[in-house]
Amino acid sequence: QVQLVESGGGLVQPGGSLRLSCAASGSRFSLYDMNWYRQAPGRQRELVAVVTSGGNTDYADSVKGRFTISRDNAKKTVYLQMNSLKPEDTAVYYCNAVLSISLKYWGQGTQVTVSS
């Protein structure tokens, strides 16, 4: 069993930055692929960034060059550094841990609002 707790969300002006954190409990954190998703009001949840257990990363086209995902296995934490934020980045951001098709876990989400 893995529990995920996100933090770091808030209100930021356009062009600003935020860093989200997702702290995991349980064992085998280093074996999980870790993902950040987001869901804006009235829209489907979308995949934002991925960091695999091997350290490979990938990003949605909409955030490439602005967001950076990273992980610290010793701290059992995954981060999402978000720069040059835009109003369209406003959403609830969720952390997701995947070990297999049947072993997936979600955090409770953290609100990010980009507005002047």
Sequence and secondary structure as in RCSB ss.txt:
>XXXX:A:sequence
QVQLVESGGGLVQPGGSLRLSCAASGSRFSLYDMNWYRQAPGRQRELVAVVTSGGNTDYADSVKGRFTISRDNAK
KTVYLQMNSLKPEDTAVYYCNAVLSISLKYWGQGTQVTVSS
>XXXX:A:secstr
   EEEE  EEE TT  EEEEEEE SS GGGSEEEEEEE TTS  EEEEEE TTS EEE TTTTTTEEEEEETTT
TEEEEEE S  GGG EEEEEEEEEETTEEEE   EEEEE  
